[in-house]
Amino acid sequence: MRKMAFLLGICISTFSFSQSTIAIIPEPVSLKTGSGNFVLPQSISIESPSNPEMKQVIAVLKDRLAVPTGSTVTVSNASANATIRLLLNKTVDEKMGKEGYALSVTPKNIVIRANQPAGLFYGVQTLLQLFPKEIESASRVSNIVWAAPVVEISDVPRFGWRGLMFDVTRHFFTKAEVKQFIDDMVRYKYNLLHLHLTDDEGWRLEIKGLPKLTEVGAWNVKKTGYFGTFSPPTADEPRNYGGFYTQNDIKELVQYAKERFVNILPEIDVPGHSLAAVVSYPELSCTPEANTYRVRSGEVIMDWSKGAPPIALVDNTLCPANEKVYTFLDKVMTQVAQLFPFEYIHVGGDECPKNYWEKNDAIKALMQREKLKSMEEVQSYFEKRLEKIVESKGKKFMGWDEILEGGLAPSAAVMSWRGVKGGIEAAKMKHDVVMSPTTYAYLDYMQADAITEPRIYASLRLNKTYEFEPVPDGVDAQYIKGGQANLWTEQVYNMRHAQYMLWPRAFAIAESVWSPKEKKNWNHFFSKVENHFERFDVAEKKYSPAVYDPIFNVTRTADSSLRIELGKEVAGLDIYYSFDNSFPDRFYPKYTTALTPPKDAVMLKIITYKDKKQVGRMIAMPIAELRSRIEKKK
């Protein structure tokens, strides 16, 4: 036993860390390393304030420490000799704010200080990232030195709004899955969950007194393939795919989020994207044939050939000239306001087609009566009336940047998604803005070449996501509340794929909205991402390895041969290839310069390695596909 103890002592004493091996996401404001490390004992004691808001902080810390280590964990209100001390400042530190914290790890113990429990919660998330990756295990792990480096960390978020949007409408996700989403996001210090609750494919929220919204509007026909290209459902196909949240479900989710210091922003998307509501109550439409419509299952209902707004093939809008619409919305917003304590209600306002309005007599009469000169002003009339309804419930009004068109409602906040232009315009008008541009923050986009990804109309690679800057040059920062990333789920059928789409790009957004702008560094960030890939492997969570995929660029040479260049998103990758239909590994030809396929070759196969370890997935690129891309460029 003495020999084993001696060997363990040598192992611990030589186990050291450098700042380059510390991989905290998002990057803290200040991190100073010391010498030595702290090793968790077999019996862990935690000192915690006696505060109801500390319940989940303690629960997270106890569970994450006890399960993988097998240690016993006890909690007391006062213990100067505790292993881990969680302390609320007796005198408020103004620099820390509501969510900041200070974390001190010494060879003897760990101390986290904050003004409020939220700060201690985020300090705990950082602490857990200091321990070996096996801390993420859902079962006990043996033969691990549970050591954390000696560090002093001071940290505070750059923005108060650090959001992720989860579209639970295009595909329904259960209450348990939403809880899982919350658990994943808070590990990276997100504090706002935007729930997209209504759309053409489903109405996901119980509204008492309007039962058809969930009896009819929550269900469609299950289809598999590429959303937006499905054949129209036939009359005999069962409409049993979908679901909704009862009001008790929502209360449970709101409480679950609150315990983890997350606010939930509800979105009721109107006047467009409202087919599920129109199918449930056709009298809300301007269009008589609305009583023949069905909740969308992914078939084509819009013509996007001329851009946005689209030309509607079915009228998926609420009718701004119909007083029944405002009565309906008053009832909906009354209950939404009661269910969600967050200060804002998001009302959508995006991509509203207006071709059915243009030929409607009631709309024409409304325009004459209210002196409205365009369809954009018709929507603005709707938005301003809706704003009054929302405000009458004690809430603030927020919408996508289309609500700027035709005149912005007086106190509306704007979520800017069509790039940053709308956010800049709204901020100059002194409206509050949340930046959520497609350019950087749409996590439903493909992460690599379309040959490897579920196809959607655009791509967004990790390095581009990391360029997200919520405050554009020349904009008064006081009007930028923060930023968020959006996960639309047209092509996301299950929770595992949702994780694949979120991570690692949600790491990048987390750092953009928490960390100081000057602390961002792509190479350092990606080294941390690779560390967190390993942590996700231990946790058995899914993530995308697309960052290791090569970037294909194809042109023609002077003699009309194909010229294939393979770009890299990250440094240090070695690319190996074959044209002979076999499966390359690192003993195959290595890519060093542009390739020209042999005359009769039909397939280019690619694999990427880093430090002799395969990191990329096998990619099979048909030569015919590369030729077709040249033709499209013409």
Secondary structure by P-SEA (a helix, b strand, c coil): caaaaaaaaaaaaacccccccccccccccbbbbbcbbbbbccbbbbbbcccccaaaaaaaaaaaccccccbbbbbbcccccccbbbbcccccccccccccbbbbbcccbbbbbcccaaaaaaaaaaaaaaccccccccccccccccccccbbbbbbbccccbbbbbccccccccaaaaaaaaaaaaaacccbbbbbccccccccccccccccccccccbbbbbccccccccccccccccccbbbbcaaaaaaaaaaaaaacbbbbbbbccccccaaaaaaccccccccccccccccccccccccccccccccccccccccccaaaaaaaaaaaaaaaaacccccccccccccccccccccaaaaaaaaaaccccaaaaaaaaaaaaaaaaaaacbbbbbccccccccccccccccccccaaaaaaaaaabbbbbbbcccccccccccccccccccccccccaaaaaaccccccccccccccccbbbbbccccccaaaaaaacaaaaaaaaaaaccccccccaaaaaaaaaaaaaaaaaacbbbbccccbbbbbbbbcccccbbbbbbbcccbbbbbbbccccccccccccccccccccccccbbbbbbbccccccccbbbbbaaaaaaaaaaac
